Amino acid sequence: MNALTLPDIASQNARQIVPLDWVGMCGIALPIVIEGQRLTATADAGVSLDDGEARGIHMSRLYLALEMLESQDLNPLLLKKVLQQFLDSHDDLSICAYLRIHTQMLLKRPALVSPLSGWKTYPVSIDASLKNGMFHVELKIEVNYSSTCPCSAALARQLIQQQFVNDFANKPLEHADVLAWLGSSQGIVATPHSQRSTAILQTLLSSDQRALPIEVIIDEAEAALGTAVQTAVKRADEQAFALANGQNLMFCEDAARRLNMALKTVPGVQGFNLKVVHAESLHSHDAVAESRWNWKAH
């Protein structure tokens, strides 16, 4: 008995002749390799359906093309190769290919003073497209940090000054008494408020970039902000972190300006769209600032 030919419904003509901008799959689980590190990721893969008479695309061909990402270090050249495979497998249907990859970069970071270190995760998304021969790749990274409000710091200092006046007015100042006062809750009656904050860095990379500058961008951002959140710490590290916050007061506007300057120094970054979110500890709402350079929505 001859084997039956399996039906291919997708190859049939569409009932309505309407081209589609994007057709594919979202949330595909796959392993990827970034800078030698094997990571768990999800991918959104798709192509345009420019042949309005075609009923659908061949989704399995997109899925199989993603196998190239399993064993090779992820870089723009590899992304372009995968996108080209999307188009080659749909040469009669599509002229645009899209690939989005979402993962968590895992980096080991040292403590501020002690020899301890620990792992931190950084959400990373890569958005690549190949449209009419034009290759485009964007890199999105989230970086957490601490921010101390300059206004609350000034108000706290004023309260401490007033308490000093109340406690030492018309009294001779003895070094030991002042030192004890400074180390007591009676003297330091107020502290400024700080909050965990997030920088969302969306960068446009040059098409000939040989690698994804993920760690470089993270390092530059954390250096510019000065108060990246910590992992394993001892009391000496916690004290150093308190010192860094006290000498590094910033509004969300300050953070956005620092990151603007830092990202412009990263090789291969041709533009960016950044957003900082300070999750207020004083208010129930967030303080937000955004900055763009050489950026337009793609």
C-alpha angles and dihedrals in degrees: 000000000000116000113253118246109244113238118253103204093171091065092061121101119268118251090228123037101231124138116221128218098215133011125167145080135308130204098023109172115226142145119247136184122228120178089341093308118121110222139179113243145165124223137204109207127183150140136207117261100221096163098084092193094059114096096214149331130264101259094179089063090058091047093052093047089061089069087085088071095059101078108016126081108259113248137144093266092056092046090053090049092054092047091050089052088054090056096041090056090050100036093140095045113034142043099178130058130190136193129179122182124192122193145138117252111216117210130173111228128192124234118252098250113353124069091252123117137179144182125269129188124219119194108234131186127185118199116190132172139177113203122173090335094311114123119207129179131181130186123207121191133175119212124187122212142156123255127193118203113241091208094055090045091056092047091049092050090051091053091049090050091051091049089051090053091049094050101040105029111135091358128116111254114238118190094226093050093050091046091052090046092053090053096050134083086233089067103035095053097162139034129195119251122246133182142199107260136191132216115202108199118192112182135184111222128207111258093235094054109138095206141016106259094215099136092040091055092047092049093048093047095049092046091051093049095043097202108072113169114264136231121201111010142172124208090268089057092048090051091049089050090052089051092049091052093047092052094040106056114169145170118213087260090059092050092050092051093049092051091047090058093043097051092051088064096055112105113239096022107122098174142346148201112206133182130186123199121195107196096215119228090193098048133039089232131068131247111230137185131178134195133184135191126186089343136142130163113266 
